Amino acid sequence: MVRRVLLVVALVIMILSPLGCQTVQGIGKDITWIGEKGSELVE
């Protein structure tokens, strides 16, 4: 029973990990864009 639960958890992590990477990259791009626009407003 414990092995099945661990297997399911591992499969879920493997399936969702690429989605998490894309999300983190998207957040990084958003933060960069906000910083650039903030710099333009100050100048």
Jmol script that loads the backbone (N, CA, C; Angstrom):
load data "model"
ATOM      1  N   MET A   1       0.830  -1.197   0.000  1.00  0.00           N
ATOM      2  CA  MET A   1       0.000   0.000   0.000  1.00  0.00           C
ATOM      3  C   MET A   1       0.872   1.256   0.000  1.00  0.00           C
ATOM      4  N   VAL A   2       1.885   1.287   0.838  1.00  0.00           N
ATOM      5  CA  VAL A   2       2.764   2.445   0.920  1.00  0.00           C
ATOM      6  C   VAL A   2       3.512   2.632  -0.396  1.00  0.00           C
ATOM      7  N   ARG A   3       3.927   1.534  -1.014  1.00  0.00           N
ATOM      8  CA  ARG A   3       4.642   1.628  -2.291  1.00  0.00           C
ATOM      9  C   ARG A   3       3.751   2.220  -3.372  1.00  0.00           C
ATOM     10  N   ARG A   4       2.475   1.884  -3.362  1.00  0.00           N
ATOM     11  CA  ARG A   4       1.554   2.435  -4.355  1.00  0.00           C
ATOM     12  C   ARG A   4       1.392   3.940  -4.162  1.00  0.00           C
ATOM     13  N   VAL A   5       1.270   4.353  -2.922  1.00  0.00           N
ATOM     14  CA  VAL A   5       1.125   5.786  -2.640  1.00  0.00           C
ATOM     15  C   VAL A   5       2.372   6.528  -3.094  1.00  0.00           C
ATOM     16  N   LEU A   6       3.544   5.999  -2.792  1.00  0.00           N
ATOM     17  CA  LEU A   6       4.781   6.642  -3.212  1.00  0.00           C
ATOM     18  C   LEU A   6       4.904   6.673  -4.731  1.00  0.00           C
ATOM     19  N   LEU A   7       4.467   5.615  -5.389  1.00  0.00           N
ATOM     20  CA  LEU A   7       4.501   5.577  -6.845  1.00  0.00           C
ATOM     21  C   LEU A   7       3.587   6.643  -7.445  1.00  0.00           C
ATOM     22  N   VAL A   8       2.404   6.781  -6.899  1.00  0.00           N
ATOM     23  CA  VAL A   8       1.464   7.792  -7.395  1.00  0.00           C
ATOM     24  C   VAL A   8       2.026   9.195  -7.175  1.00  0.00           C
ATOM     25  N   VAL A   9       2.591   9.437  -6.015  1.00  0.00           N
ATOM     26  CA  VAL A   9       3.177  10.751  -5.723  1.00  0.00           C
ATOM     27  C   VAL A   9       4.322  11.036  -6.687  1.00  0.00           C
ATOM     28  N   ALA A  10       5.173  10.057  -6.924  1.00  0.00           N
ATOM     29  CA  ALA A  10       6.298  10.244  -7.842  1.00  0.00           C
ATOM     30  C   ALA A  10       5.796  10.532  -9.258  1.00  0.00           C
ATOM     31  N   LEU A  11       4.774   9.829  -9.700  1.00  0.00           N
ATOM     32  CA  LEU A  11       4.220  10.068 -11.031  1.00  0.00           C
ATOM     33  C   LEU A  11       3.618  11.465 -11.146  1.00  0.00           C
ATOM     34  N   VAL A  12       2.915  11.897 -10.133  1.00  0.00           N
ATOM     35  CA  VAL A  12       2.320  13.235 -10.152  1.00  0.00           C
ATOM     36  C   VAL A  12       3.412  14.294 -10.221  1.00  0.00           C
ATOM     37  N   ILE A  13       4.470  14.127  -9.449  1.00  0.00           N
ATOM     38  CA  ILE A  13       5.584  15.085  -9.472  1.00  0.00           C
ATOM     39  C   ILE A  13       6.234  15.106 -10.854  1.00  0.00           C
ATOM     40  N   MET A  14       6.438  13.944 -11.438  1.00  0.00           N
ATOM     41  CA  MET A  14       7.062  13.876 -12.757  1.00  0.00           C
ATOM     42  C   MET A  14       6.198  14.548 -13.820  1.00  0.00           C
ATOM     43  N   ILE A  15       4.889  14.411 -13.697  1.00  0.00           N
ATOM     44  CA  ILE A  15       3.981  15.000 -14.682  1.00  0.00           C
ATOM     45  C   ILE A  15       3.906  16.519 -14.511  1.00  0.00           C
ATOM     46  N   LEU A  16       3.899  16.991 -13.276  1.00  0.00           N
ATOM     47  CA  LEU A  16       3.719  18.419 -13.024  1.00  0.00           C
ATOM     48  C   LEU A  16       5.018  19.226 -13.056  1.00  0.00           C
ATOM     49  N   SER A  17       6.171  18.577 -12.970  1.00  0.00           N
ATOM     50  CA  SER A  17       7.424  19.325 -12.911  1.00  0.00           C
ATOM     51  C   SER A  17       7.686  20.182 -14.147  1.00  0.00           C
ATOM     52  N   PRO A  18       7.415  19.741 -15.372  1.00  0.00           N
ATOM     53  CA  PRO A  18       7.617  20.648 -16.513  1.00  0.00           C
ATOM     54  C   PRO A  18       6.697  21.867 -16.459  1.00  0.00           C
ATOM     55  N   LEU A  19       5.499  21.684 -15.948  1.00  0.00           N
ATOM     56  CA  LEU A  19       4.583  22.813 -15.832  1.00  0.00           C
ATOM     57  C   LEU A  19       5.109  23.826 -14.828  1.00  0.00           C
ATOM     58  N   GLY A  20       5.702  23.338 -13.757  1.00  0.00           N
ATOM     59  CA  GLY A  20       6.262  24.238 -12.755  1.00  0.00           C
ATOM     60  C   GLY A  20       7.421  25.037 -13.309  1.00  0.00           C
ATOM     61  N   CYS A  21       8.250  24.416 -14.131  1.00  0.00           N
ATOM     62  CA  CYS A  21       9.379  25.128 -14.729  1.00  0.00           C
ATOM     63  C   CYS A  21       8.889  26.244 -15.624  1.00  0.00           C
ATOM     64  N   GLN A  22       7.862  25.972 -16.401  1.00  0.00           N
ATOM     65  CA  GLN A  22       7.326  27.002 -17.282  1.00  0.00           C
ATOM     66  C   GLN A  22       6.729  28.139 -16.476  1.00  0.00           C
ATOM     67  N   THR A  23       6.092  27.819 -15.380  1.00  0.00           N
ATOM     68  CA  THR A  23       5.496  28.845 -14.537  1.00  0.00           C
ATOM     69  C   THR A  23       6.572  29.728 -13.934  1.00  0.00           C
ATOM     70  N   VAL A  24       7.640  29.135 -13.442  1.00  0.00           N
ATOM     71  CA  VAL A  24       8.729  29.908 -12.845  1.00  0.00           C
ATOM     72  C   VAL A  24       9.363  30.801 -13.894  1.00  0.00           C
ATOM     73  N   GLN A  25       9.562  30.298 -15.096  1.00  0.00           N
ATOM     74  CA  GLN A  25      10.126  31.116 -16.167  1.00  0.00           C
ATOM     75  C   GLN A  25       9.193  32.268 -16.492  1.00  0.00           C
ATOM     76  N   GLY A  26       7.914  32.021 -16.510  1.00  0.00           N
ATOM     77  CA  GLY A  26       6.938  33.077 -16.786  1.00  0.00           C
ATOM     78  C   GLY A  26       6.950  34.152 -15.730  1.00  0.00           C
ATOM     79  N   ILE A  27       7.073  33.754 -14.473  1.00  0.00           N
ATOM     80  CA  ILE A  27       7.133  34.722 -13.386  1.00  0.00           C
ATOM     81  C   ILE A  27       8.392  35.564 -13.509  1.00  0.00           C
ATOM     82  N   GLY A  28       9.501  34.917 -13.854  1.00  0.00           N
ATOM     83  CA  GLY A  28      10.758  35.649 -14.038  1.00  0.00           C
ATOM     84  C   GLY A  28      10.652  36.683 -15.139  1.00  0.00           C
ATOM     85  N   LYS A  29      10.010  36.328 -16.246  1.00  0.00           N
ATOM     86  CA  LYS A  29       9.822  37.271 -17.347  1.00  0.00           C
ATOM     87  C   LYS A  29       8.924  38.427 -16.920  1.00  0.00           C
ATOM     88  N   ASP A  30       7.872  38.133 -16.154  1.00  0.00           N
ATOM     89  CA  ASP A  30       6.975  39.185 -15.684  1.00  0.00           C
ATOM     90  C   ASP A  30       7.711  40.160 -14.775  1.00  0.00           C
ATOM     91  N   ILE A  31       8.522  39.629 -13.866  1.00  0.00           N
ATOM     92  CA  ILE A  31       9.269  40.493 -12.942  1.00  0.00           C
ATOM     93  C   ILE A  31      10.255  41.359 -13.711  1.00  0.00           C
ATOM     94  N   THR A  32      10.917  40.784 -14.702  1.00  0.00           N
ATOM     95  CA  THR A  32      11.855  41.554 -15.520  1.00  0.00           C
ATOM     96  C   THR A  32      11.123  42.663 -16.261  1.00  0.00           C
ATOM     97  N   TRP A  33       9.977  42.355 -16.826  1.00  0.00           N
ATOM     98  CA  TRP A  33       9.206  43.346 -17.570  1.00  0.00           C
ATOM     99  C   TRP A  33       8.766  44.487 -16.657  1.00  0.00           C
ATOM    100  N   ILE A  34       8.299  44.140 -15.456  1.00  0.00           N
ATOM    101  CA  ILE A  34       7.867  45.161 -14.502  1.00  0.00           C
ATOM    102  C   ILE A  34       9.042  46.059 -14.120  1.00  0.00           C
ATOM    103  N   GLY A  35      10.208  45.467 -13.910  1.00  0.00           N
ATOM    104  CA  GLY A  35      11.396  46.256 -13.584  1.00  0.00           C
ATOM    105  C   GLY A  35      11.786  47.199 -14.699  1.00  0.00           C
ATOM    106  N   GLU A  36      11.718  46.721 -15.929  1.00  0.00           N
ATOM    107  CA  GLU A  36      12.055  47.561 -17.084  1.00  0.00           C
ATOM    108  C   GLU A  36      11.061  48.728 -17.205  1.00  0.00           C
ATOM    109  N   LYS A  37       9.783  48.450 -17.063  1.00  0.00           N
ATOM    110  CA  LYS A  37       8.782  49.512 -17.176  1.00  0.00           C
ATOM    111  C   LYS A  37       8.930  50.507 -16.031  1.00  0.00           C
ATOM    112  N   GLY A  38       9.255  50.024 -14.837  1.00  0.00           N
ATOM    113  CA  GLY A  38       9.478  50.925 -13.703  1.00  0.00           C
ATOM    114  C   GLY A  38      10.667  51.838 -13.957  1.00  0.00           C
ATOM    115  N   SER A  39      11.721  51.302 -14.555  1.00  0.00           N
ATOM    116  CA  SER A  39      12.900  52.110 -14.884  1.00  0.00           C
ATOM    117  C   SER A  39      12.560  53.174 -15.928  1.00  0.00           C
ATOM    118  N   GLU A  40      11.736  52.800 -16.888  1.00  0.00           N
ATOM    119  CA  GLU A  40      11.328  53.773 -17.919  1.00  0.00           C
ATOM    120  C   GLU A  40      10.517  54.912 -17.316  1.00  0.00           C
ATOM    121  N   LEU A  41       9.690  54.613 -16.333  1.00  0.00           N
ATOM    122  CA  LEU A  41       8.880  55.658 -15.708  1.00  0.00           C
ATOM    123  C   LEU A  41       9.748  56.627 -14.901  1.00  0.00           C
ATOM    124  N   VAL A  42      10.788  56.119 -14.282  1.00  0.00           N
ATOM    125  CA  VAL A  42      11.647  56.960 -13.444  1.00  0.00           C
ATOM    126  C   VAL A  42      12.496  57.886 -14.310  1.00  0.00           C
ATOM    127  N   GLU A  43      12.900  57.427 -15.474  1.00  0.00           N
ATOM    128  CA  GLU A  43      13.766  58.240 -16.349  1.00  0.00           C
ATOM    129  C   GLU A  43      13.007  59.324 -16.967  1.00  0.00           C
TER     130      GLU A  43
END
end "model"
wireframe off; spacefill off
backbone 0.3
color backbone group
